[in-house]
Amino acid sequence: MNYEPDDIDYDEDAKVTGTIVDSDLTHDRMEAIARKVVDAWDMDTLVDYAVSALFDDYQFDCDQAVQDANDLELTLEELDNDN
């Protein structure tokens, strides 16, 4: 029998195809996805992402950038020579 339901909503369609939809995601499931994605990254990708995320944070919170630089006892010379 070739049965195709007329009114499959997105969640029901996801159950039929086995895909995940946004309504399936709980806080814990999103965290699990994030951990699995990061686990799949190589070290260069992980470092690039971390640098990008921190840079974005520092643009909106210069005090945090200053605090981090001072916690690491960085000098302006070190920062200028790092590029």
DSSP file (Angstrom, degrees, kcal/mol; ACC not computed):
  #  RESIDUE AA STRUCTURE BP1 BP2  ACC     N-H-->O    O-->H-N    N-H-->O    O-->H-N    TCO  KAPPA ALPHA  PHI   PSI    X-CA   Y-CA   Z-CA
    1    1 A M              0   0    0      0, 0.0     2,-1.2     0, 0.0     0, 0.0   0.000 360.0 360.0 360.0 129.5    0.0    0.0    0.0
    2    2 A N        +     0   0    0      2,-0.1     2,-0.5     0, 0.0     0, 0.0  -0.683 360.0 177.2 -98.8  79.3    1.5    3.4   -1.0
    3    3 A Y        +     0   0    0     -2,-1.2     0, 0.0     2,-0.0     0, 0.0  -0.753  12.9 175.6 -94.8 122.6    0.2    5.5    1.8
    4    4 A E        -     0   0    0     -2,-0.5    -2,-0.1     4,-0.0     4,-0.0  -0.950  28.4-133.4-121.8 107.8    1.2    9.2    1.9
    5    5 A P        -     0   0    0      0, 0.0     3,-0.4     0, 0.0    -2,-0.0  -0.304   6.6-144.3 -60.7 143.5   -0.6   11.1    4.8
    6    6 A D  S    S+     0   0    0      1,-0.2     2,-0.5     0, 0.0     0, 0.0   0.863  88.9  40.9 -76.9 -37.2   -2.0   14.4    3.7
    7    7 A D        +     0   0    0      2,-0.0     2,-0.7     0, 0.0    -1,-0.2  -0.587  66.4 157.2-119.1  69.7   -1.3   16.4    6.9
    8    8 A I        -     0   0    0     -2,-0.5     2,-0.1    -3,-0.4    -4,-0.0  -0.828  30.2-148.0 -90.6 121.7    2.1   15.6    8.2
    9    9 A D     >  -     0   0    0     -2,-0.7     4,-2.7     1,-0.1     5,-0.2  -0.399  31.5 -97.5 -81.6 170.4    3.4   18.4   10.4
   10   10 A Y  H  > S+     0   0    0      1,-0.2     4,-2.2     2,-0.2     5,-0.1   0.874 123.3  50.0 -58.2 -42.1    7.1   19.1   10.6
   11   11 A D  H  > S+     0   0    0      2,-0.2     4,-1.9     1,-0.2    -1,-0.2   0.915 111.8  47.5 -64.8 -42.3    7.6   17.1   13.8
   12   12 A E  H  > S+     0   0    0      1,-0.2     4,-2.0     2,-0.2    -2,-0.2   0.903 110.8  52.3 -64.4 -40.4    5.8   14.1   12.4
   13   13 A D  H  X S+     0   0    0     -4,-2.7     4,-2.5     1,-0.2     6,-0.2   0.892 107.1  53.4 -62.0 -39.1    7.8   14.3    9.2
   14   14 A A  H  X>S+     0   0    0     -4,-2.2     4,-2.3     1,-0.2     5,-0.9   0.890 107.3  50.9 -63.3 -39.0   11.0   14.4   11.3
   15   15 A K  H  <5S+     0   0    0     -4,-1.9    -1,-0.2     2,-0.2    -2,-0.2   0.885 110.8  49.3 -64.8 -37.3    9.9   11.2   13.1
   16   16 A V  H  <5S+     0   0    0     -4,-2.0    -2,-0.2     1,-0.2    -1,-0.2   0.912 121.4  33.1 -67.9 -42.6    9.3    9.6    9.7
   17   17 A T  H  <5S-     0   0    0     -4,-2.5    -2,-0.2    -5,-0.1    -1,-0.2   0.610 105.5-123.3 -91.8 -12.6   12.7   10.6    8.3
   18   18 A G  T  <5 +     0   0    0     -4,-2.3    -3,-0.2     1,-0.3     2,-0.2   0.624  62.7 138.8  82.2  13.1   14.6   10.4   11.6
   19   19 A T      < -     0   0    0     -5,-0.9     2,-0.4    -6,-0.2    -1,-0.3  -0.500  53.6-116.2 -89.1 161.3   15.9   14.0   11.4
   20   20 A I        -     0   0    0     -2,-0.2     2,-0.3    -5,-0.0    -1,-0.0  -0.780  29.3-166.2 -95.3 138.8   16.0   16.4   14.4
   21   21 A V    >   -     0   0    0     -2,-0.4     3,-2.1   -10,-0.1     4,-0.4  -0.805  36.5-100.9-120.4 165.6   13.9   19.5   14.3
   22   22 A D  G >  S+     0   0    0      1,-0.3     3,-1.3    -2,-0.3    -1,-0.0   0.809 118.7  60.7 -58.2 -32.8   14.1   22.6   16.5
   23   23 A S  G 3  S+     0   0    0      1,-0.3    -1,-0.3     3,-0.0    -3,-0.0   0.655  97.7  61.2 -71.4 -12.8   11.2   21.5   18.7
   24   24 A D  G <  S+     0   0    0     -3,-2.1     2,-0.6     2,-0.0    -1,-0.3   0.648  83.9 101.7 -80.2 -16.0   13.3   18.5   19.7
   25   25 A L    <   +     0   0    0     -3,-1.3     2,-0.2    -4,-0.4     3,-0.0  -0.595  45.2 175.3 -86.4 118.3   16.0   20.6   21.2
   26   26 A T     >  -     0   0    0     -2,-0.6     4,-2.5     1,-0.1     5,-0.2  -0.587  49.5 -97.8-100.6 172.1   16.2   21.0   24.9
   27   27 A H  H  > S+     0   0    0      1,-0.2     4,-2.2    -2,-0.2     5,-0.2   0.931 126.4  48.4 -55.6 -47.0   19.0   22.8   26.7
   28   28 A D  H  > S+     0   0    0      1,-0.2     4,-2.1     2,-0.2    -1,-0.2   0.874 110.8  50.0 -64.1 -38.3   20.7   19.5   27.4
   29   29 A R  H  > S+     0   0    0      2,-0.2     4,-2.3     1,-0.2    -1,-0.2   0.891 109.9  50.5 -69.2 -38.6   20.4   18.4   23.8
   30   30 A M  H  X S+     0   0    0     -4,-2.5     4,-2.5     2,-0.2    -2,-0.2   0.906 110.9  49.4 -64.7 -40.1   21.8   21.6   22.5
   31   31 A E  H  X S+     0   0    0     -4,-2.2     4,-2.4    -5,-0.2    -2,-0.2   0.901 109.9  51.5 -63.6 -40.2   24.8   21.3   24.9
   32   32 A A  H  X S+     0   0    0     -4,-2.1     4,-2.2     2,-0.2    -2,-0.2   0.899 110.0  49.1 -63.9 -40.9   25.3   17.7   23.7
   33   33 A I  H  X S+     0   0    0     -4,-2.3     4,-2.7     2,-0.2     5,-0.2   0.939 110.7  50.6 -62.2 -46.7   25.3   18.9   20.1
   34   34 A A  H  X S+     0   0    0     -4,-2.5     4,-2.6     1,-0.2     5,-0.2   0.912 110.7  49.0 -58.9 -43.6   27.8   21.6   20.9
   35   35 A R  H  X S+     0   0    0     -4,-2.4     4,-2.5     1,-0.2    -1,-0.2   0.902 112.1  48.2 -63.1 -40.9   30.1   19.2   22.6
   36   36 A K  H  X S+     0   0    0     -4,-2.2     4,-1.1     2,-0.2    -2,-0.2   0.887 111.9  49.4 -68.4 -38.2   30.0   16.7   19.7
   37   37 A V  H >X S+     0   0    0     -4,-2.7     3,-0.6     2,-0.2     4,-0.5   0.947 113.6  45.6 -63.8 -48.2   30.7   19.4   17.2
   38   38 A V  H >< S+     0   0    0     -4,-2.6     3,-1.3     1,-0.2    -2,-0.2   0.890 107.9  57.7 -64.1 -38.8   33.6   20.7   19.2
   39   39 A D  H 3< S+     0   0    0     -4,-2.5    -1,-0.2     1,-0.3    -2,-0.2   0.801 104.0  54.4 -60.0 -27.7   34.9   17.1   19.7
   40   40 A A  H << S+     0   0    0     -4,-1.1    -1,-0.3    -3,-0.6    -2,-0.2   0.606  90.8  97.0 -82.4 -12.4   35.0   16.8   15.9
   41   41 A W  S << S-     0   0    0     -3,-1.3     2,-0.1    -4,-0.5    -3,-0.0  -0.456  72.4-128.2 -78.0 149.0   37.2   19.9   15.4
   42   42 A D     >  -     0   0    0     -2,-0.1     4,-2.1     1,-0.1     5,-0.2  -0.442  36.1 -97.8 -83.5 171.3   40.9   19.7   15.0
   43   43 A M  H  > S+     0   0    0      1,-0.2     4,-2.7     2,-0.2     5,-0.2   0.868 122.1  54.4 -62.7 -38.9   43.1   21.9   17.2
   44   44 A D  H  > S+     0   0    0      1,-0.2     4,-2.6     2,-0.2    -1,-0.2   0.915 109.8  47.3 -62.0 -42.2   43.6   24.7   14.7
   45   45 A T  H  > S+     0   0    0      2,-0.2     4,-2.3     1,-0.2    -1,-0.2   0.908 112.3  50.2 -64.3 -42.0   39.8   25.0   14.2
   46   46 A L  H  X S+     0   0    0     -4,-2.1     4,-2.4     2,-0.2    -2,-0.2   0.923 112.8  45.6 -62.6 -45.6   39.3   25.0   18.0
   47   47 A V  H  X S+     0   0    0     -4,-2.7     4,-2.7     2,-0.2     5,-0.2   0.922 112.1  51.7 -65.1 -44.4   41.9   27.7   18.5
   48   48 A D  H  X S+     0   0    0     -4,-2.6     4,-2.2    -5,-0.2    -1,-0.2   0.904 111.9  47.1 -59.1 -41.6   40.6   29.8   15.6
   49   49 A Y  H  X S+     0   0    0     -4,-2.3     4,-2.7     2,-0.2    -1,-0.2   0.923 112.2  49.2 -66.5 -43.9   37.1   29.7   17.0
   50   50 A A  H  X S+     0   0    0     -4,-2.4     4,-2.6     2,-0.2     5,-0.2   0.919 112.2  48.0 -62.8 -43.6   38.2   30.6   20.5
   51   51 A V  H  X S+     0   0    0     -4,-2.7     4,-2.8     1,-0.2    -1,-0.2   0.926 112.9  48.8 -62.6 -44.4   40.3   33.5   19.3
   52   52 A S  H  X S+     0   0    0     -4,-2.2     4,-2.4    -5,-0.2    -2,-0.2   0.912 112.4  47.9 -61.8 -43.7   37.3   34.7   17.2
   53   53 A A  H  X S+     0   0    0     -4,-2.7     4,-2.2     2,-0.2    -2,-0.2   0.919 114.0  46.1 -65.2 -44.0   34.9   34.4   20.1
   54   54 A L  H  X S+     0   0    0     -4,-2.6     4,-3.0     2,-0.2    -2,-0.2   0.918 111.0  52.5 -65.5 -42.5   37.2   36.3   22.5
   55   55 A F  H  X S+     0   0    0     -4,-2.8     4,-1.8    -5,-0.2    -2,-0.2   0.930 109.6  49.2 -57.8 -45.8   37.9   39.0   20.0
   56   56 A D  H  X S+     0   0    0     -4,-2.4     4,-0.8     1,-0.2    -1,-0.2   0.911 112.8  47.9 -59.6 -42.8   34.2   39.5   19.5
   57   57 A D  H >X S+     0   0    0     -4,-2.2     4,-1.1     1,-0.2     3,-1.0   0.919 109.2  53.3 -63.0 -44.1   33.7   39.7   23.3
   58   58 A Y  H 3< S+     0   0    0     -4,-3.0    -1,-0.2     1,-0.3     7,-0.2   0.814  99.6  62.3 -64.0 -30.9   36.6   42.1   23.7
   59   59 A Q  H 3< S+     0   0    0     -4,-1.8    -1,-0.3     1,-0.2     3,-0.2   0.808 115.1  33.4 -64.5 -27.5   35.1   44.5   21.1
   60   60 A F  H << S+     0   0    0     -3,-1.0    -1,-0.2    -4,-0.8    -2,-0.2   0.525 127.8  38.6-103.5  -8.7   32.1   45.0   23.4
   61   61 A D    >X  +     0   0    0     -4,-1.1     4,-1.4    -5,-0.1     3,-0.8  -0.588  57.5 167.1-144.1  75.9   34.0   44.6   26.7
   62   62 A C  H 3> S+     0   0    0      1,-0.3     4,-2.5    -3,-0.2     5,-0.2   0.814  77.8  64.4 -61.4 -30.8   37.4   46.4   26.6
   63   63 A D  H 3> S+     0   0    0      1,-0.2     4,-2.5     2,-0.2    -1,-0.3   0.888 101.3  50.1 -60.6 -38.0   37.6   46.1   30.4
   64   64 A Q  H <> S+     0   0    0     -3,-0.8     4,-2.8     2,-0.2    -1,-0.2   0.890 109.0  51.5 -67.2 -38.9   37.7   42.3   30.1
   65   65 A A  H  X S+     0   0    0     -4,-1.4     4,-2.5     2,-0.2    -2,-0.2   0.922 111.8  46.9 -62.4 -43.9   40.5   42.5   27.4
   66   66 A V  H  X S+     0   0    0     -4,-2.5     4,-2.6     2,-0.2     5,-0.2   0.927 112.8  49.3 -63.4 -45.1   42.5   44.7   29.7
   67   67 A Q  H  X S+     0   0    0     -4,-2.5     4,-2.7     1,-0.2    -2,-0.2   0.923 112.4  47.4 -61.6 -44.7   41.9   42.4   32.7
   68   68 A D  H  X S+     0   0    0     -4,-2.8     4,-1.9     2,-0.2    -1,-0.2   0.916 112.3  49.8 -63.4 -42.9   42.9   39.3   30.7
   69   69 A A  H  <>S+     0   0    0     -4,-2.5     5,-2.6     1,-0.2    -2,-0.2   0.917 114.4  44.6 -61.6 -43.3   46.1   41.1   29.3
   70   70 A N  H ><5S+     0   0    0     -4,-2.6     3,-1.1     3,-0.2    -2,-0.2   0.869 109.4  55.5 -71.3 -35.9   47.1   42.1   32.8
   71   71 A D  H 3<5S+     0   0    0     -4,-2.7    -1,-0.2     1,-0.3    -2,-0.2   0.863 111.3  45.2 -62.1 -34.5   46.3   38.7   34.3
   72   72 A L  T 3<5S-     0   0    0     -4,-1.9    -1,-0.3    -5,-0.2    -2,-0.2   0.432 112.0-126.2 -86.5   0.4   48.7   37.2   31.7
   73   73 A E  T < 5 +     0   0    0     -3,-1.1    -3,-0.2     1,-0.2     2,-0.2   0.889  48.2 171.0  54.5  44.4   51.2   39.9   32.5
   74   74 A L      < -     0   0    0     -5,-2.6     2,-0.3    -6,-0.1    -1,-0.2  -0.498  22.4-146.4 -81.6 152.8   51.4   40.9   28.8
   75   75 A T     >  -     0   0    0     -2,-0.2     4,-2.0     1,-0.1     5,-0.1  -0.772  25.5-114.8-111.5 163.0   53.2   44.0   27.6
   76   76 A L  H  > S+     0   0    0     -2,-0.3     4,-2.6     1,-0.2     5,-0.2   0.872 117.9  57.1 -63.5 -35.5   52.3   46.2   24.7
   77   77 A E  H  > S+     0   0    0      2,-0.2     4,-2.0     1,-0.2    -1,-0.2   0.918 106.2  48.9 -61.0 -43.7   55.6   45.2   23.0
   78   78 A E  H  > S+     0   0    0      1,-0.2     4,-0.7     2,-0.2    -1,-0.2   0.909 112.4  48.4 -61.8 -41.5   54.5   41.5   23.3
   79   79 A L  H >< S+     0   0    0     -4,-2.0     3,-0.5     1,-0.2     4,-0.4   0.898 112.1  48.5 -66.9 -39.8   51.1   42.3   21.8
   80   80 A D  H >< S+     0   0    0     -4,-2.6     3,-0.6     1,-0.2    -1,-0.2   0.832 112.7  48.2 -69.5 -31.9   52.7   44.4   18.9
   81   81 A N  H 3< S+     0   0    0     -4,-2.0    -1,-0.2     1,-0.2    -2,-0.2   0.550  95.4  74.9 -85.6  -7.8   55.2   41.6   18.1
   82   82 A D  T <<        0   0    0     -4,-0.7    -1,-0.2    -3,-0.5    -2,-0.2   0.671 360.0 360.0 -79.3 -16.4   52.5   38.9   18.1
   83   83 A N    <         0   0    0     -3,-0.6    -1,-0.2    -4,-0.4    -2,-0.1   0.494 360.0 360.0 -81.8 360.0   51.0   39.9   14.7
